[in-house]
Amino acid sequence: MNQLITAIQQTVPLVVSEWNAIKLPLFESLVEQSFEKYFAGRQTQEKTKMVAPILDSIFARHMKNIIPEFVVAEGKGQDYLYGTIPFESKITFGEGGSWTGNGYSKTPWHLLMRFEVSASGHIDKQFAMITDLSQCKSAWTAPGETSNFSTLKFLTEDQPNLIPVVGSITNKTPTGRDSTYVFPVMQSV
């Protein structure tokens, strides 16, 4: 696992750098307007839906260059294989302590990334962690009646089973109040 952690630590900043310098201008060229104008009035989920797959592709390419046994293996509830260990990957934007997924049951090992994206589309902060959900009390919620999405938030008692790789975690909300949940502390780029 140490090799994987080191590779993720090296890769996340490469993803951010490549997005900010290369892919963001290409995105703006593709949509024929600035990032800010394109996403004006849209919710964060819409940015995530469009940009996360790009970041995921960059991430996968850089990881494969560092550790060849890390491969894309998309299926229900998994996105990658590290050797024989399947990983579910989730990328989200903005502050908060939750991740959103589809209603499929997922492999226990998760790679969770969060990025803070400015109005202009520049990534300013980054966070990544891995965890084995089978070792945690927290779990994905069941999809609701009007949505097939589920949510994952980590209880403070799960903190020993969370492995922050870029950034750190705290059991205080962004406003400083104690909480029963764990929140990512994002690292500036």
N, C-alpha and C positions, 0 to 999 in steps of 0.2 A: 504494500500500500504506500510505502514511503516514496517509491519511484513515481507513482501516480500523483501523489500530493505535490512533489517537486515539479512535475510536468505541468500541472494545473497552475501552480504559482508562476511558472515561466510563460504559460500560454495566455492567461487572461489579459495581462498588459499588452501582449502582442495583438490580441483581438481588438482591444480598445484603440491602440495606435493605428492599426490598419483601417478600422472603421472611420476614425476621425480624419485621417489623412487621405485615404483612397476611396473607400466605399461610400462615405457620405456624399462627396462630390459626384460620384457616379449615380447614386440614388437620386440626387437632385436633378441631374441631367436626364435620367429616365422619366421622372415625373414632371419634368419641364417647369419646375418652380422650386423655391427654397423649401427646405424641410419644414420650417416654421409656417410658411403659407399653406403647404400641403396638409399639415395636421391641425391647422387653426380650427378650433371648435370641436375637434375630435377627442375622444377619450383616450387615456393611456393604453387601454386594451387594444385599440386599433394600431397604435404605434408598435406595441409588442407583437401583434399578429403579423405585421409586415417586416419589421426589422429583426426580430429574434431569429427567424430562419437564416438570415444573412450572417448574423453573429455566430450561429451554430455551425454553419459551413466553414467559416474562418477558424473557429475553435477546433473543429474536427481535423482540418488540414494541418494545423500547427501541432496538435497533439500527436497525430500519426507520424509527423517528422521527428518528434522527440522520442516517442515510444511506439514502435511499429505494432506492438500487440494491443494497442488501443484502436478499435475499428468501429465504424458505423455499422450498427446491426438493428435497424429500425423494425419494430414489431409492436404489438399491443403491449404497452407497459414497459417497453425498453427502447433505448435509443443507441446505446453503445455496448460494446464488450471490451472489457479489460482482461485479456487472457480468457478465462472462462467465466468471469463475473459480469453478469448483465447490469447495466446502469440505466436508470431513467434520468433524463436531463430536463430541467426546467429553467427557463430564462424569463425574468420579469424586469420591469422598469419601475423606478421611483422608490419612495420610502415605504415602509410597512414591514410586516413580519410574516406575510403569507405568500403562498404560491398557488397558482391555479392550474388545474389539470383536467383532462377529460375523464369520463366516468369509468374508464378501464381499470381493472386491477393492475397494480404495478409491481415490478421487481422490488425487492427490499432496498437495494443500494440506489441512492439518489445523488445526483450532482445538481446542486442548486446555485444559480447565478443571478445576480441582481445588478442592474446598472442604473445610474442616475443620468438621464439625458436632458440637456438644456433645451430650451425652446428652439434653438438653432440646429439641434440634432447632434451636438457635440457631447460625447460621453465624458462626464466630469468625475464620476465616482464608480467604484467597482467593488463587488463582493462575490465570493464563491465559497461553498462548503460541500462536503460530502457527508453522508450518514447512511447507516443501515437501519431502515425503519423497523425491521423486525426486533431491534434492540430498544426501540422507543415506545413510549406510551402513546405518543401522538400518532395520528393516522389520517389518511385522506378522508374527507367527509363523503358521505353518499351523495350522488347527484340528486338534485331536487326534482320536483314534478314538472317544472317549467324549463329546466336546463339540465344538460348532461354533464355540466362542469362540477368539479369537486375542488375543495380547498384544503391546503395543508398549512397548519400553524404548529409550532413546537412549544410544548410546555417547558417550564423552567426545569422540571425534574429530568428532562431529556438532555439537558446541557452536557453531561459527561459523554453522551453518545454522538454528539455533533462535532464534526472536525472542520473548523474554519480553516480555509486555505488562503484566501485573500480577504483581508479585513478581519473582523472579530465578531463576537456575539455578546449580548448583554441581556439581562432580564428586566431592563427598564425601558419604558416606552420612549419614543423620541422626545416627548415633553418632560421626561425625567421621573414620571410616576412609576412606582413598582407595578409589576404585572405578573401574571401567572404564565405569560408567554415569553419566548426568546425573540429578540430582535437583532437583525444584522446591523453591524456598525461598518458602514462602507468606508473604503479606503479611497482617498483622493488620487486622481490620476497624475 
